[in-house]
């Protein structure tokens, strides 16, 4: 539809008699504007920001960009002046005033050196520092262990070979990765993964097409490879997009691994037997989309508190871990809320001690004493709810701690995948099943990666420097014009995943594998690690 209107109708000049209670700045009048006016105002704001950014990147324009009443400190790295208002009677803002006068300098916060405070206010700051408040909140939650999944110290390791003067842009880098990939396959002694892992021209084209597509339509019909009962779950959903279908595929892959049956042949009886007595843990859950699909499958199989009609409750139980505060949590939706037992923990997964949860002494779930901790009343309430939820699960379970633990995650970015794998490997007294979809290999961390010795053994990365090259070349897997670079990018990602597979086989045995859980058109990141 075309709209015929005069842009002069949306002038920034105030209308006569408008009677705005504040000044005439357009942002002050935003609440009085219609949708079209707001779009135009946003366009003007973005255009102005782009212009200022272009000027700030020009050294001459940046040097001439000082504004009266604004901090006079020039930021060399950003090539512009500080944008904070200057303090009355000075040329500098509160953050940079010591740069001008040298009085009351700012020093790193003793609790968190990533931010600074005035030297004279250090004692008062540490009593209210938000970083300490976050640490106290995390430490008071169940199964918290500071950096429990961080791995070994790598400070004494060598940086690696210096033969790559051009880094990952070196013309020899592709052949180097090809040789390392062949060694990795030989070391794993598994020819079955070669056709799936070795990038060919067809896959390069499929991945490129998938990366370029942003349409979430076309998911209303039956999904190939799904059993009928999972199709019924999908058909009841109000909105289905590619992420929901990915969650369904990963849920089926997890159940298939738990029952050792093909995904398409899974029955509701299989799902019920897999879920009963199991604790399902989702790492990096976000809003809990994957966990909710596992809950929907459990409800469909009849494993819910209102249908079981038995005490004690046979399971499953769900624990969702994420470090961010989330609104609209998926586990609170009406189709699963109060029908299954779930607990959400809010802290970094590097601090989540799954081994402690599965230990025999994990039966006690008494909330710790929160007096003297820097936690607000709302935070104390949420902590109490988490402990109460776990206590309710433990008291109502047929057996606690559980003997079966299912670990799952969807597109756990970079180093978070290695953290989750190390966490799952810390369980000693329970049967572990794992289904983790990898993602964002360029965000992997050398200090946290679980298979550094494997990369050294196959010659892919012989130290920190080559590992960083491997990270950077992972970014070539999507969105570049050169097919050869895309191939190098995919090889880099596959080598990192093969190292993780080697780690899992050392911990859980040869049954661990890596598979594609969906087609590349649905997600370019379509591989899952399975135990």
ZANU-330266 format. One record per residue (C-alpha): residue number from 1; x negated, y negated, z negated. Coordinates in steps of 0.02 Angstrom, whole numbers. Example, Ala and Ser with C-alpha at 12.3 -4.5 7.8 and 13.67 -1.06 7.14 Angstrom:
2
(1,(-615,225,-390)) (2,(-684,53,-357)) 
END
This chain:
531
(1,(0,0,0)) (2,(-59,-174,43)) (3,(-36,-320,-73)) (4,(-25,-498,-6)) (5,(-75,-626,-135)) (6,(-173,-785,-150)) (7,(-331,-771,-253)) (8,(-305,-951,-307)) (9,(-163,-887,-415)) (10,(-295,-812,-527)) (11,(-401,-966,-552)) (12,(-507,-976,-707)) (13,(-436,-1149,-742)) (14,(-310,-1151,-886)) (15,(-130,-1177,-835)) (16,(-44,-1334,-896)) (17,(51,-1303,-1056)) (18,(-19,-1129,-1079)) (19,(-47,-1164,-1262)) (20,(-188,-1042,-1291)) (21,(-240,-1043,-1474)) (22,(-426,-1031,-1434)) (23,(-544,-1103,-1305)) (24,(-522,-1086,-1117)) (25,(-649,-949,-1088)) (26,(-567,-815,-978)) (27,(-616,-677,-1098)) (28,(-516,-766,-1232)) (29,(-364,-761,-1118)) (30,(-387,-580,-1065)) (31,(-238,-520,-1166)) (32,(-125,-641,-1071)) (33,(-178,-576,-899)) (34,(-95,-446,-790)) (35,(-181,-292,-719)) (36,(-232,-372,-554)) (37,(-299,-525,-644)) (38,(-403,-416,-758)) (39,(-478,-323,-609)) (40,(-529,-487,-529)) (41,(-601,-551,-693)) (42,(-701,-390,-713)) (43,(-767,-408,-535)) (44,(-826,-585,-574)) (45,(-910,-526,-734)) (46,(-1001,-382,-646)) (47,(-1058,-498,-506)) (48,(-1126,-622,-632)) (49,(-1217,-484,-727)) (50,(-1295,-419,-566)) (51,(-1355,-593,-524)) (52,(-1431,-618,-698)) (53,(-1516,-447,-687)) (54,(-1593,-489,-519)) (55,(-1655,-654,-587)) (56,(-1726,-573,-744)) (57,(-1829,-452,-638)) (58,(-1913,-596,-550)) (59,(-2055,-658,-663)) (60,(-2041,-838,-603)) (61,(-1853,-839,-621)) (62,(-1868,-755,-792)) (63,(-1995,-880,-854)) (64,(-1880,-1020,-800)) (65,(-1729,-936,-877)) (66,(-1748,-1004,-1054)) (67,(-1587,-1078,-1119)) (68,(-1576,-1208,-1255)) (69,(-1510,-1136,-1418)) (70,(-1566,-961,-1371)) (71,(-1719,-870,-1439)) (72,(-1879,-932,-1357)) (73,(-1973,-767,-1366)) (74,(-2015,-699,-1193)) (75,(-2002,-509,-1181)) (76,(-2141,-450,-1066)) (77,(-2072,-274,-1037)) (78,(-1898,-339,-992)) (79,(-1966,-492,-900)) (80,(-1842,-610,-979)) (81,(-1812,-709,-1137)) (82,(-1723,-637,-1288)) (83,(-1535,-669,-1275)) (84,(-1498,-687,-1460)) (85,(-1451,-861,-1525)) (86,(-1589,-956,-1612)) (87,(-1575,-992,-1797)) (88,(-1528,-1171,-1842)) (89,(-1680,-1282,-1839)) (90,(-1792,-1150,-1758)) (91,(-1833,-1087,-1584)) (92,(-1816,-903,-1627)) (93,(-1679,-782,-1675)) (94,(-1672,-689,-1840)) (95,(-1760,-537,-1767)) (96,(-1905,-632,-1690)) (97,(-1928,-779,-1807)) (98,(-2091,-710,-1877)) (99,(-2159,-713,-1698)) (100,(-2150,-901,-1707)) (101,(-2190,-941,-1888)) (102,(-2272,-786,-1959)) (103,(-2163,-794,-2115)) (104,(-2071,-646,-2191)) (105,(-2121,-524,-2053)) (106,(-2014,-377,-2000)) (107,(-2081,-204,-2042)) (108,(-2022,-29,-1992)) (109,(-1884,39,-2102)) (110,(-1960,167,-2222)) (111,(-1812,284,-2190)) (112,(-1811,270,-2001)) (113,(-1955,180,-1911)) (114,(-1854,158,-1751)) (115,(-1782,-4,-1822)) (116,(-1859,-147,-1923)) (117,(-1809,-251,-2074)) (118,(-1876,-407,-2157)) (119,(-2013,-369,-2282)) (120,(-1923,-464,-2419)) (121,(-1764,-361,-2394)) (122,(-1836,-185,-2386)) (123,(-1779,-137,-2561)) (124,(-1600,-191,-2530)) (125,(-1596,-117,-2354)) (126,(-1641,60,-2405)) (127,(-1488,64,-2519)) (128,(-1371,36,-2371)) (129,(-1466,95,-2217)) (130,(-1346,180,-2096)) (131,(-1477,312,-2055)) (132,(-1482,369,-2235)) (133,(-1292,371,-2239)) (134,(-1290,485,-2085)) (135,(-1422,600,-2162)) (136,(-1326,614,-2326)) (137,(-1166,653,-2231)) (138,(-1250,790,-2128)) (139,(-1343,867,-2275)) (140,(-1182,886,-2375)) (141,(-1098,994,-2242)) (142,(-1098,1185,-2238)) (143,(-1247,1280,-2167)) (144,(-1355,1125,-2147)) (145,(-1542,1157,-2138)) (146,(-1657,1015,-2089)) (147,(-1732,1059,-1918)) (148,(-1694,1242,-1947)) (149,(-1702,1275,-1759)) (150,(-1848,1163,-1712)) (151,(-1977,1299,-1683)) (152,(-2165,1291,-1704)) (153,(-2278,1139,-1714)) (154,(-2362,1105,-1546)) (155,(-2471,957,-1596)) (156,(-2632,1058,-1580)) (157,(-2597,1127,-1406)) (158,(-2691,1066,-1253)) (159,(-2605,953,-1127)) (160,(-2646,1071,-984)) (161,(-2728,1063,-815)) (162,(-2782,897,-741)) (163,(-2793,960,-562)) (164,(-2629,876,-509)) (165,(-2680,699,-470)) (166,(-2511,662,-387)) (167,(-2408,751,-519)) (168,(-2254,845,-458)) (169,(-2268,751,-292)) (170,(-2424,852,-250)) (171,(-2399,950,-85)) (172,(-2466,1108,-170)) (173,(-2335,1104,-310)) (174,(-2204,1200,-211)) (175,(-2322,1344,-170)) (176,(-2378,1345,-352)) (177,(-2198,1369,-411)) (178,(-2164,1503,-280)) (179,(-2312,1606,-344)) (180,(-2257,1579,-525)) (181,(-2079,1634,-484)) (182,(-2140,1799,-407)) (183,(-2247,1832,-561)) (184,(-2097,1796,-673)) (185,(-1988,1922,-581)) (186,(-2127,2052,-592)) (187,(-2150,2020,-778)) (188,(-1963,2037,-812)) (189,(-1961,2197,-707)) (190,(-1785,2162,-645)) (191,(-1763,2160,-457)) (192,(-1575,2139,-475)) (193,(-1591,1955,-517)) (194,(-1697,1912,-364)) (195,(-1556,1888,-237)) (196,(-1458,1783,-360)) (197,(-1601,1674,-420)) (198,(-1705,1647,-263)) (199,(-1635,1492,-175)) (200,(-1591,1520,7)) (201,(-1531,1399,140)) (202,(-1347,1444,114)) (203,(-1358,1405,-72)) (204,(-1449,1243,-40)) (205,(-1305,1188,73)) (206,(-1173,1245,-53)) (207,(-1257,1154,-196)) (208,(-1275,996,-94)) (209,(-1091,1001,-45)) (210,(-1041,1033,-225)) (211,(-1145,887,-286)) (212,(-1067,770,-161)) (213,(-887,819,-202)) (214,(-791,731,-340)) (215,(-616,796,-305)) (216,(-536,887,-450)) (217,(-389,948,-347)) (218,(-357,1121,-279)) (219,(-347,1214,-446)) (220,(-159,1238,-453)) (221,(-157,1411,-373)) (222,(-227,1577,-434)) (223,(-412,1582,-475)) (224,(-506,1724,-391)) (225,(-577,1849,-513)) (226,(-463,1806,-658)) (227,(-351,1937,-740)) (228,(-165,1903,-739)) (229,(-154,1855,-922)) (230,(-287,1720,-901)) (231,(-193,1656,-748)) (232,(-40,1641,-861)) (233,(-138,1534,-984)) (234,(-194,1420,-843)) (235,(-18,1403,-773)) (236,(47,1340,-941)) (237,(-77,1195,-946)) (238,(-13,1022,-901)) (239,(-174,970,-815)) (240,(-305,1083,-738)) (241,(-470,1016,-670)) (242,(-637,1094,-628)) (243,(-696,1083,-808)) (244,(-546,1182,-870)) (245,(-578,1316,-739)) (246,(-762,1322,-790)) (247,(-708,1347,-971)) (248,(-596,1491,-917)) (249,(-738,1575,-822)) (250,(-859,1557,-968)) (251,(-729,1627,-1089)) (252,(-705,1778,-976)) (253,(-894,1800,-961)) (254,(-908,1799,-1151)) (255,(-768,1928,-1171)) (256,(-845,2033,-1034)) (257,(-1011,2034,-1126)) (258,(-925,2078,-1291)) (259,(-826,2223,-1215)) (260,(-948,2277,-1077)) (261,(-807,2274,-950)) (262,(-796,2176,-784)) (263,(-708,2009,-800)) (264,(-569,2048,-677)) (265,(-528,2210,-770)) (266,(-513,2134,-943)) (267,(-346,2171,-1026)) (268,(-264,2088,-1175)) (269,(-307,2243,-1277)) (270,(-491,2218,-1230)) (271,(-483,2036,-1281)) (272,(-401,2079,-1446)) (273,(-531,2211,-1489)) (274,(-670,2088,-1445)) (275,(-599,1947,-1550)) (276,(-552,2045,-1707)) (277,(-685,2027,-1840)) (278,(-782,1901,-1735)) (279,(-846,1728,-1776)) (280,(-852,1618,-1620)) (281,(-976,1474,-1630)) (282,(-979,1338,-1497)) (283,(-1137,1232,-1492)) (284,(-1129,1052,-1431)) (285,(-941,1069,-1422)) (286,(-895,887,-1383)) (287,(-707,883,-1391)) (288,(-703,1073,-1400)) (289,(-640,1115,-1226)) (290,(-729,1282,-1213)) (291,(-683,1330,-1390)) (292,(-501,1291,-1354)) (293,(-498,1408,-1204)) (294,(-570,1546,-1313)) (295,(-434,1505,-1439)) (296,(-301,1513,-1303)) (297,(-366,1685,-1253)) (298,(-359,1742,-1435)) (299,(-181,1678,-1455)) (300,(-130,1764,-1293)) (301,(-204,1926,-1360)) (302,(-103,1910,-1520)) (303,(-250,1867,-1634)) (304,(-168,1721,-1724)) (305,(-123,1693,-1905)) (306,(65,1676,-1875)) (307,(73,1834,-1769)) (308,(-48,1949,-1861)) (309,(63,1953,-2016)) (310,(-76,2035,-2112)) (311,(-180,1991,-2262)) (312,(-326,1988,-2252)) (313,(-335,1905,-2080)) (314,(-438,2008,-1954)) (315,(-505,1858,-1857)) (316,(-566,1778,-1749)) (317,(-634,1624,-1834)) (318,(-706,1473,-1745)) (319,(-845,1353,-1793)) (320,(-877,1204,-1679)) (321,(-1038,1104,-1700)) (322,(-1073,933,-1624)) (323,(-1171,782,-1684)) (324,(-1050,651,-1616)) (325,(-886,590,-1688)) (326,(-747,639,-1568)) (327,(-568,586,-1544)) (328,(-431,695,-1467)) (329,(-513,857,-1524)) (330,(-455,1004,-1419)) (331,(-437,1121,-1568)) (332,(-302,1004,-1636)) (333,(-186,1030,-1487)) (334,(-18,1105,-1529)) (335,(-44,1269,-1435)) (336,(-188,1321,-1549)) (337,(-175,1208,-1703)) (338,(-132,1306,-1863)) (339,(-127,1467,-1761)) (340,(-312,1504,-1783)) (341,(-441,1466,-1915)) (342,(-570,1338,-1858)) (343,(-696,1221,-1938)) (344,(-789,1077,-1856)) (345,(-962,1028,-1919)) (346,(-1034,860,-1872)) (347,(-1222,859,-1864)) (348,(-1361,897,-1740)) (349,(-1367,1080,-1689)) (350,(-1554,1080,-1727)) (351,(-1501,1075,-1910)) (352,(-1366,1211,-1900)) (353,(-1426,1368,-1991)) (354,(-1328,1511,-1914)) (355,(-1444,1633,-2002)) (356,(-1385,1568,-2172)) (357,(-1204,1587,-2119)) (358,(-1228,1770,-2075)) (359,(-1329,1808,-2232)) (360,(-1248,1915,-2369)) (361,(-1253,1770,-2494)) (362,(-1148,1661,-2375)) (363,(-988,1712,-2466)) (364,(-992,1562,-2585)) (365,(-919,1403,-2512)) (366,(-917,1280,-2656)) (367,(-929,1098,-2605)) (368,(-1089,1014,-2668)) (369,(-1092,869,-2789)) (370,(-1078,710,-2684)) (371,(-1108,586,-2824)) (372,(-1256,473,-2792)) (373,(-1252,504,-2604)) (374,(-1226,364,-2480)) (375,(-1062,433,-2410)) (376,(-903,332,-2388)) (377,(-735,399,-2454)) (378,(-677,453,-2281)) (379,(-838,550,-2255)) (380,(-817,636,-2423)) (381,(-641,686,-2373)) (382,(-701,764,-2209)) (383,(-842,856,-2298)) (384,(-718,924,-2425)) (385,(-605,983,-2283)) (386,(-750,1075,-2199)) (387,(-796,1167,-2360)) (388,(-613,1204,-2396)) (389,(-588,1273,-2221)) (390,(-737,1390,-2237)) (391,(-681,1444,-2410)) (392,(-509,1482,-2340)) (393,(-586,1583,-2197)) (394,(-700,1682,-2315)) (395,(-562,1719,-2440)) (396,(-438,1773,-2306)) (397,(-558,1875,-2200)) (398,(-564,2064,-2205)) (399,(-753,2050,-2218)) (400,(-868,1901,-2243)) (401,(-995,1861,-2181)) (402,(-936,1927,-2013)) (403,(-1023,2073,-1929)) (404,(-993,2005,-1753)) (405,(-1047,1831,-1698)) (406,(-1010,1762,-1524)) (407,(-1113,1610,-1474)) (408,(-1052,1505,-1328)) (409,(-1088,1336,-1250)) (410,(-1044,1249,-1087)) (411,(-1178,1147,-1001)) (412,(-1283,1125,-1156)) (413,(-1405,994,-1095)) (414,(-1591,1023,-1086)) (415,(-1675,1057,-1252)) (416,(-1507,1089,-1337)) (417,(-1499,1257,-1247)) (418,(-1667,1308,-1323)) (419,(-1606,1252,-1494)) (420,(-1449,1360,-1476)) (421,(-1549,1512,-1420)) (422,(-1670,1496,-1565)) (423,(-1522,1477,-1684)) (424,(-1439,1635,-1618)) (425,(-1603,1730,-1634)) (426,(-1611,1686,-1819)) (427,(-1465,1804,-1859)) (428,(-1525,1966,-1936)) (429,(-1373,2051,-2014)) (430,(-1241,2036,-1877)) (431,(-1212,2089,-1698)) (432,(-1238,1938,-1585)) (433,(-1158,1909,-1415)) (434,(-1207,1753,-1319)) (435,(-1143,1659,-1167)) (436,(-1228,1491,-1135)) (437,(-1212,1391,-974)) (438,(-1374,1295,-947)) (439,(-1382,1116,-884)) (440,(-1495,963,-865)) (441,(-1661,1055,-856)) (442,(-1749,890,-828)) (443,(-1707,849,-1011)) (444,(-1799,999,-1082)) (445,(-1926,964,-1218)) (446,(-2097,1047,-1225)) (447,(-2096,1053,-1415)) (448,(-1925,1138,-1421)) (449,(-1935,1253,-1270)) (450,(-1925,1436,-1324)) (451,(-2040,1516,-1194)) (452,(-2196,1409,-1174)) (453,(-2308,1564,-1178)) (454,(-2205,1641,-1037)) (455,(-2234,1489,-925)) (456,(-2420,1500,-963)) (457,(-2423,1686,-923)) (458,(-2341,1666,-753)) (459,(-2441,1508,-715)) (460,(-2294,1390,-699)) (461,(-2344,1268,-836)) (462,(-2509,1288,-928)) (463,(-2483,1146,-1049)) (464,(-2382,992,-1088)) (465,(-2432,897,-931)) (466,(-2378,1034,-809)) (467,(-2220,1062,-911)) (468,(-2176,879,-885)) (469,(-2207,902,-699)) (470,(-2090,1051,-702)) (471,(-1959,943,-787)) (472,(-1973,805,-658)) (473,(-1961,922,-509)) (474,(-1799,992,-583)) (475,(-1720,826,-537)) (476,(-1745,867,-352)) (477,(-1619,1010,-357)) (478,(-1472,894,-316)) (479,(-1447,734,-220)) (480,(-1607,725,-117)) (481,(-1615,727,71)) (482,(-1759,850,88)) (483,(-1707,1033,87)) (484,(-1885,1081,36)) (485,(-1876,968,-116)) (486,(-1707,1040,-163)) (487,(-1784,1213,-154)) (488,(-1928,1159,-267)) (489,(-1802,1084,-387)) (490,(-1701,1245,-395)) (491,(-1859,1349,-419)) (492,(-1909,1236,-564)) (493,(-1739,1260,-647)) (494,(-1743,1447,-619)) (495,(-1916,1464,-696)) (496,(-1857,1377,-854)) (497,(-1706,1492,-863)) (498,(-1812,1647,-831)) (499,(-1921,1595,-977)) (500,(-1766,1586,-1086)) (501,(-1712,1757,-1024)) (502,(-1883,1825,-1072)) (503,(-1858,1752,-1247)) (504,(-1686,1832,-1264)) (505,(-1748,2003,-1208)) (506,(-1887,1995,-1336)) (507,(-1759,1957,-1472)) (508,(-1605,2056,-1417)) (509,(-1668,2188,-1295)) (510,(-1657,2223,-1109)) (511,(-1468,2202,-1106)) (512,(-1493,2014,-1096)) (513,(-1471,1944,-921)) (514,(-1429,1790,-820)) (515,(-1282,1778,-701)) (516,(-1179,1655,-600)) (517,(-1014,1627,-687)) (518,(-932,1530,-544)) (519,(-967,1473,-366)) (520,(-1082,1323,-336)) (521,(-935,1225,-264)) (522,(-854,1229,-437)) (523,(-1015,1182,-528)) (524,(-1193,1169,-462)) (525,(-1248,1218,-639)) (526,(-1166,1389,-624)) (527,(-1283,1505,-719)) (528,(-1254,1579,-892)) (529,(-1374,1666,-1007)) (530,(-1294,1823,-1078)) (531,(-1334,1937,-1224)) 
END
